[in-house]
Amino acid sequence: MSEYFDDVKKYDGGADEAVVDRIVKHLGIALRNRDSANVAASDKTELDRVVANWCGKKLGVTGEAAESAVAAAAKTMAADRSKSRVTFYYLVAKELGKLETL
């Protein structure tokens, strides 16, 4: 768990460990596989899935706001070759102002 929290703190020094823990629990088994534990930000299908499933179903945000938040997270993490799904989802939720709802 601390590895996820440490990665999130690279982008948000004031990150709440409880929020990161809830994201980890939400992702569950997906984090066991290296491929699914990361977000392929260069893959449009992958980003569309994040918009639909994370933004739409979990956070209740759709449309341009969701797409914009996903694009902002991808831009923020552009320097990371492997983009942790936990960190990516955290940044999307933060961009949408939804951290407190997790």
SVG drawing of the C-alpha trace seen along z (x, -y; Angstrom):
<svg xmlns="http://www.w3.org/2000/svg" viewBox="-23 -20 33 30">
<polyline fill="none" stroke="black" stroke-width="0.4" points="0.0,0.0 2.8,-2.5 4.3,-2.2 1.0,-3.5 0.8,-6.3 4.5,-7.2 3.8,-7.4 0.7,-9.6 2.7,-11.9 5.1,-12.7 2.1,-14.6 0.2,-15.7 2.3,-16.2 -0.9,-16.6 -2.5,-13.4 -4.8,-11.6 -3.6,-8.0 -7.2,-6.9 -8.3,-8.1 -5.4,-6.3 -6.3,-3.2 -9.9,-3.3 -8.7,-3.6 -6.5,-0.5 -9.4,1.4 -11.6,0.4 -9.1,1.6 -8.5,4.8 -7.3,7.7 -6.4,5.4 -3.4,4.3 -1.9,7.8 -1.2,7.8 1.6,5.5 -0.2,4.6 -3.5,3.7 -1.8,1.9 -0.7,-0.8 -2.6,-3.1 -1.6,-3.2 -2.1,-6.9 -1.2,-6.7 -4.1,-4.2 -7.3,-6.0 -9.4,-2.9 -7.8,-2.7 -8.5,-6.4 -12.1,-6.0 -12.4,-3.1 -11.2,-5.3 -13.7,-8.0 -16.5,-5.5 -15.8,-3.3 -13.9,-5.5 -15.3,-8.9 -18.8,-7.9 -19.6,-4.9 -17.6,-5.5 -17.4,-9.3 -20.6,-10.2 -19.0,-12.6 -19.4,-12.2 -18.8,-14.1 -16.2,-16.8 -15.5,-17.3 -14.5,-13.6 -12.4,-13.6 -10.7,-16.8 -9.8,-15.4 -8.3,-12.3 -6.3,-14.4 -5.0,-16.5 -3.9,-13.4 -2.2,-12.1 -0.4,-15.4 0.6,-15.6 2.1,-12.1 3.6,-12.4 7.2,-12.0 6.4,-8.6 6.9,-5.8 4.7,-3.5 1.7,-5.4 0.4,-3.8 -3.4,-3.2 -3.8,-4.2 -2.0,-7.5 -3.8,-8.2 -7.2,-7.6 -6.3,-9.7 -5.3,-12.6 -8.5,-12.3 -10.6,-12.3 -8.7,-15.3 -9.1,-17.2 -12.9,-16.6 -13.1,-17.6 -14.3,-14.1 -11.6,-13.0 -14.0,-13.5 -16.6,-11.2 -14.3,-8.2"/>
</svg>
